[in-house]
């Protein structure tokens, strides 16, 4: 019996892998009237979980400060397990760097807003992300950082 060579892309599961909320300067910082500054950092990681199965994690770190004091810090990692088989090698990067994060990210946005609101703050809504532009920028940076072989 021949192996099925049909391309496969399936979501196995989407889950909240990690989440934390810190309010290191509470309760005093909560009495401040000044608007806090908000810094949001995002990252994407891909790793094999089994043969043809990959875990894709999208991480968000939201830091709010008033002057140099942290109001709150939220770190959340939303993950998805995807079965990806029989795709050409050149398609694997874009699938894991663009398609999978686009599926996982809405769950991360919701969980981050919920966690912040449950901490007693107005929700911070993460902006929509163009994962294709982010992926292309990472690829361009990797190509730029790659060691160059000089021939004479």
Secondary structure, DSSP 8 states (H G I E B T S, - for coil): -------EEEEEEEEEEEEEEE-TTTTGGGG--S--EEEEEEEEEEEEEETTEEEEEEEEEEEEEETTEEEEEEEEEEEEEEEEES--HHHHHHIIIIIHHHHHHHHHHHHHHHHHHHTTS---------HHHHHHHHHHHHHHHS------
